[in-house]
């Protein structure tokens, strides 16, 4: 029998949206919104007038892409979405599920994941979205298809959360903003790896994003020019790097010299994205002197893999998210495949690990509806 959880509503008025005073730019956009950092359980104590909207669809299927977080020196505040792999959600109005209740009916691709909505990333994000909308009169059934491996460093939990939030929103007429959906996804991320939007932000918005602030919440979309080529080489070894363990490796203090250097590289990375300069982007991505040196030794063969990527012509290479996936940057797909082959070989020789290489471009769309039905 599928596990389910009763939904208590929260008014959208609890989320105070206002315009940013920062001037807009054709390659730069920003939205701020205030939100208390409440868990789904804590949100049940809130009461407010809600619309309790009727669904406009009977079922919907959504997809959310993989993401690369940190991008070297942008630890916890930079990330991007990559085209190709991702997670899918099928969400339906289900008369067999009690009104105001969410049930996870099935999970494929990751049998170890819990079907309890309070302990599943998709469930938590869906619940948060339902509360924002004030859904009370219908029950929903959710099915999760995992296309991303767990603990891969490709934003697996964020993809599930993003797809679920977009699915709930679409089912009820897409009245919430993308930033509302990022906040819903953050409730899920907080449960798994902390209140960090550098995965769920790009998973929902697509492209490159920068998290400027959490209180008030402000996320900036960085527009890499559409007429410039950017290719990601994602090499994933058969090795799990739990986010908790990788965070425990971080230094408790950072020296001023290292702080200045990393800040400079992060600024260069942002400038390179806006300018469409893949070479500078790769160089900056490779220059993290704080996080990567602590995490690299925990991934067998990482140093050799990075060296192999650079020697094969990559513009830059670093750990994707918390790892163990390693990401290299180039501007040609064919060259990217050659680099991937060398990185896979280095993982096998230096780390004793089998690995798979994927060549992908930037996903500029983010989480989206791929099919829907009124039947």
N, C-alpha and C positions, 0 to 999 in steps of 0.2 A: 504494500500500500504506500502511496506517495506521501511524503511528509509535507506538512503545510503550516502556514503561519498567518495569524489574523492581522489585518492591516488596520492601524489607527491613523486617521487623516492628519495632515498638516497643511495649513493654508499656504498658498504661494506668497501671501503677504509677509510671511516669516522670512522671505528672501528679498532683501532690499536692493533692487537694481538701480544703478544710476550711471550717467555718462562719465567717462574719464576726462579730466581736463587736459590730458596729453593730446597734442595734435595728431590727427590721423595722417597716414602716409599710404600710398598705393601698395606698398609691400609690407605694411605694418598695421595691425588693427588690435584694439584692446577693448575689453569689457570688464567692468568691476562689478562685484556683487558681494554683499555681506551675508555671512551665514555662520551660525553657531556650529561648532564642531561636535555634533551630537551623533551618537550611535543610533542604529535603527531601534534598539530597545528604549533608549532615552526619548526618542521622538514620540513614542506611544503615550507619553505623559502630557503632550501638548494638545490643546483643543482650540478649534477655530472654525468659523463658518467655511464650509467648502461647497463646491459645486457638485460633487459626486457625478462626474461626467459619464454620459453613456458612451459605450464604445462605438466608433465609426466603422470598424472592421471586426470580423469574427476571428481572423487569425492573421499573423504576419510573420515573415521570416526575415531576419536581419543578419548582417555580417559586420565584424569589426577586425581590422588588420593588426598584424604584429607591429610592435614598436621598438625603437632603440632609444633607451633612456641614457641620461648623463652626457653622452657624446664626448667623453673624455673629461675636460675641465668643467663641464656644466653639471656637476653632481647635484641631483635632486631638483634642478630647475630648467634643464633643457631636454628635449626629446623630439622624436619625429616618427611618423608612420611610414611603413614600408609595404610596397605592393606585393601581393602573393598570398602567403599563409595567413591564417586567422581563425577566429571562432565564429560559429553561427548559433543563433537562437531562433526557435520556433515558439511563438507565444499565441495562445488561443483562449477565447472566452469559453469556459467549461461549465456547463450546468451541473455537473457532478461535483464541482468544487464549491464549497460554501461561499456565499457572498462576502466580499472583503478579505478573501483568503487567496494566497499564492501557493501553488503546489508545483514541485519539480517532478515531472512524470518520468523523465529518462535522461541519462547522460551517456554519450558515446565518445570513445576516444580517450577516456580517463576514468576507468572503472573504480578507482580508489576515492574519487571525489564524493563528498557527502551530498545526499539529496535533501538534507535539512536546509531550508532556505536561509536560516540564520547562520549557517556555516558553509555556505557556498557563495562564491563571488557573484555569480549571476543572480542568485536569489537576493542577496543583500542589496545590490544595485536596483533590482526590480522593485523591491519593497520600498526603498527610498523614493523612487520615482512615483510609485502609486500613492505614497503619502503626500508628495508635493501636489499631485493632481487631486487628491481627496477621494480616491476610488473606494467605494464601500458596497455598492449594490451588485457587483458581479464578481465571480471567482475566476481566477486565471490559472492556466496550466502551462508550464514552461518546459521545453526540451532543449538540452544543450548538446551541441556537437563541437567537441574540442579538436581544432586543427593545429593547435600549438602544444608542444610538450610542456609539462610542468617543470618549473625551475630551470628554464632554458635561457633566461636573460632576454627574452623577446616579448615581455609584457603579456604573458599568458593570462594572468588573473585580470589584468586591465581589459584585455580583449573580451573576455566573458562579461565583465561588468558593463563595458561600453555597449556591446550588442544587446544586452538585457535592457538597459536604460532606454536605448533608442526604440526597442520593440514596444515597451510599455507606452512610451510617448506616442508612437505611431498608431497604436491600437486605439488611442483616445483622441486622435485628431492633430497630433504634433503641436500642441500649444505651448510646451515648454521650450525654452531657448537652449542652444547647445551648451551654454555655461551652466544652466540648471542641471543638465545631464552630466556634466563633468563633476558637479558637486555630489550628485547621486552616486556616481562611480567612485568618488573619493571615500564614501562611507564603506564601500567594499574594500578599497585599497588599505584603509586604516586597519581593517581587521587582519589583513595579510602581511603587509610590509610597512605600514606607517602612513601618515597623512601626506602623501606625495603624489602630485598630479603629472609628473613628467612622463608617465606611461598612459594613464587614462585620458589625459588632455589630448595628445595627438591621436589616440585611438578613436576619440569622438570627433575631433575637429579636422584631422588629417594634416599633412604637411609638417612643418616645424613649429614648435611652440616653446615659449619661455614662460615659466611661472614666476611672476614678479612678486606676488604677495599672497598670503593666505588670510589675512585679517586687515582690511577686507580682501576677499579673493579677487585676484586679477591675473588673467592669463593673456599673453600676447601671442598672436599668430604672426609668424615670420614667413614671408612669401619668397621662396626660392624661384627665380625667374623661369617661366615655362619654356623659354627658348634655349635654356641651358641644360646640358646633360649631367646627370648625377646618378651614379650606380653604386649600390651597396653590395658588398660581398659578405654574406653571413655564413659563418662556418660553425656548426654546432657539433661538439663532440659528444660521445655517449658517456656523459658524466653529469651529475647533478650538483649544482652549487646553490644550496638553500640561501634565500635572501638573508635570513637571520644570521647565519654563519658568516656571510660576506660582510654584513654590517658590523659584526663583532670585531672584524679585522681593521676597522677604520681607526685612525689615530685620535686620541682624546683631545689633543691640542695641535694647532698648526702654527708654524713660525711665520713671522711677518714676511720674510723673503719669499717663502713658498706661497703665501696668500697673494702677494702682489703678482707673482709670476702666473699663477693659475687664473687670477682675475683678468690679467692681460690676455691670456690665451682664450678665455671664455668670450671676452669682448671681440677678439679677432674672429672667433668662430661665428658669432652673431653677424658681424659685418660681412663675412664671407658668404653666409646664407643670403643676405639681402642683395649682395652684389652678384650672386651666382658664380662665385669663384670656388670651384671644386678643389683646386690645388691648395689654396689657403685654408679652406675648410678642413681638408685632410690633415694638413700640417698642424693646425690648432687641435684637432681631435686627438692627435698622437701625443700631445704635450702635457697631459695631466701628470703633475708631480706630487699629488697628494693621495688620491684614492687608488689609482691603478698600481702604484708600487707596492701597496699593501695587499691588494687582492690577487695580483698576477701569480705570486708563488702558490696560491691555493688552487690554481688551474694547471694541471700537469701539461708541460710543454708550451705554456703561454708565451714565454720570452722567445722561444724558437719560432713559434707561429707568427708573431709580430715581425720578427726579422725576415722570415720567408716572404711575408706579404710586401714588405718595403723593398726587398731585393727584387721581387717580381714586378715592381713598378707601381704599387699602390701609393696614392697620395698621403694616406694615413691609415692607422690601424689602432684599435683599442678594444676594451671589453664592452660588450653590449649589456647595459644594465648592470646587474650583479653577476653576470656570467652564467654558464661557462661559454656561451656563444661569443665569438670574436667577430668584430665588424671591421671591414676595410672599405675605403672609399676610392673610387676611380670615376672616369667619365666615359668609358667605353664598355659595352656589355661583353664583347669578345675578350678584351683584356681582363675583365672581371672574372671570366671563367678560368683563364690561365692562372690568375692570382689565387682563386679558390682551390685549384688543383694543388698548388704549392703549399697552401695553408693546411689542406687535408693531409698531405704527405708529412708535413712537419709535426702535426698532432700525433700521427702514428709513430714516427721515428723518435721524437723527443719526449712525447708524453705517453706513448703506449695506448693511445685512444683512437678508436675509429671515429670518423667525423663525416659530416655531410655538408656540402657547400651549396648555397642558394644565391643566385644573382638576382637582385631586385631593384626596382626603381622606387622613387618617392611616391607614396600614396597621398594624393592631394585631397581626397574626399573624406576619409575617415569612416566611421560606422554609418551604415546605410541599410535601407530596406531593399531586399532583393526580390521579394514576392509578397503578395497579400491576397486575401480572399474575404468575401462577404457571405460565403456559404457555410 
